[in-house]
Amino acid sequence: MNKQFAVLGLGSFGGHLVEEFHEIGAEVFAMDRNAELVDKYFDIATHVIQGDAQDEQLLIQAGIRNFDLVVVSFGENIEASILTTIILTDLNVKEIWVKASSLYHQKVLEKIGATRVIRPEKDMARRIAHRLASKHFIDYVELTEEHSMVEIKATPKIIGKTIAALNVRNRFGCNIVGIYRNHDMIVSPSGDDRIEKEDVLIVIGENRKLHRFEKQGV
């Protein structure tokens, strides 16, 4: 059975989430107090209603407990996001992802039961900074505070070498988990796979080790 998602708040962030869920064919329930936003996403969300996410009875009637993951996306309204998170926690919602507007907001959300706190502007700024400051990173995705996944374009230094010869795991403590090649993806490449021109390596590991690999390995 496919996962079912709920998005509470249809502002810029929440609205884009609903659109992306729709694009990938995922079932998504949406709620917002603004009638115009509800109308806007009426044909995009699987089901959308007008209402206040701080109304516990309304959430119960909407079957909020049945969703695999609920996103609270009105981070600019700190009080509302905190109260909604408390309600969702009390209702034993499986996963609660909440948008935060500041570090203080994030800390409060973590203490009251948010499964994950999202800070889109900070996350995007970090992603762009790593990409711009690096000579070889094409993209950078933070997995935790200490671990990331990066895309590194093959350089002349490694073209023609096999995965085994690069010995990235032992030398740098990172793992090459995939290779983009000619619009295809080689998942979990073997030691015999040889790096070709225009390849993009998908590498996962601790941030400091990834940067060491970038400086010394490629």
Order of alpha helices (4+ residues) and beta strands (2+ residues): beta-alpha-beta-alpha-beta-alpha-beta-alpha-beta-alpha-beta-alpha-beta-beta-alpha-alpha-beta-beta-beta-alpha
